[in-house]
Amino acid sequence: MKYALLLYADEAAWDDLDPEAQGAVMAQHEAATQAMQAAGAYVGGEALSLTNTARTLRLRDGSRSSQMGRSSRPRRRSAASTS
């Protein structure tokens, strides 16, 4: 079984951090990545685009809709799994 680990960060809060604080956060991400690699649990990873380029897709009662940009509705945060 394989799992996808999805991390979300507030883009505005990130932009408010000074370069030193951003570097500290990135060092923590790198340490976590190295630990997963050492455990043989890391397959790969890429950053997603910023939310202002996102498209929200919905399917309700057989009807599809899409919205450009961030969704105005709160989203549940969960990890996706695949087999």
C-alpha positions in Angstrom: 0.0 0.0 0.0 1.2 3.5 -0.8 0.1 6.8 0.7 0.3 10.4 -0.5 1.5 12.9 2.0 0.0 16.3 1.3 1.2 19.4 3.1 -0.6 22.6 3.1 0.8 26.0 4.2 -0.8 29.4 4.2 0.9 31.2 1.3 0.4 34.7 2.9 2.0 33.5 6.1 4.9 32.1 4.2 5.4 35.4 2.4 5.4 37.2 5.8 8.3 35.1 7.1 11.8 36.5 6.8 14.3 34.5 4.7 15.9 33.0 7.8 12.6 31.6 9.0 11.8 30.3 5.6 15.2 28.5 5.5 14.4 26.9 8.9 11.1 25.6 7.6 12.7 24.2 4.5 15.5 22.6 6.6 12.7 20.7 8.5 11.1 19.6 5.3 14.4 18.4 4.0 15.1 16.5 7.2 11.7 14.8 7.0 12.4 13.9 3.4 15.7 12.4 4.2 14.2 10.3 7.0 11.5 8.9 4.7 14.2 8.2 2.1 16.4 6.4 4.7 13.4 4.3 5.7 12.7 3.4 2.1 9.3 5.1 2.3 9.9 7.9 -0.1 8.9 7.6 -3.8 9.0 11.2 -4.9 7.7 14.7 -4.5 7.0 17.9 -6.2 5.6 21.3 -5.1 2.2 22.2 -6.4 1.4 25.6 -8.0 0.1 28.4 -5.9 -3.6 28.4 -5.0 -4.4 31.4 -7.2 -3.7 29.1 -10.2 -6.0 26.3 -8.9 -9.2 25.1 -10.4 -11.9 23.6 -8.1 -13.9 20.8 -9.7 -17.1 19.5 -8.2 -19.6 16.8 -9.2 -23.0 17.0 -7.6 -26.1 15.1 -8.6 -24.4 14.3 -11.9 -23.7 17.9 -12.7 -20.1 19.2 -13.1 -18.9 22.6 -12.1 -15.5 24.3 -12.0 -14.2 27.5 -10.4 -10.9 29.2 -11.1 -8.8 30.3 -8.1 -9.2 29.4 -4.5 -12.5 27.9 -3.4 -14.5 30.1 -1.1 -15.6 27.1 0.9 -13.4 25.6 3.6 -11.8 22.3 2.6 -11.3 19.2 4.7 -7.6 18.3 4.9 -6.9 14.7 4.5 -4.2 12.4 3.0 -5.1 10.4 -0.1 -4.1 6.7 -0.4 -3.6 4.5 -3.4 -2.9 0.9 -3.7 
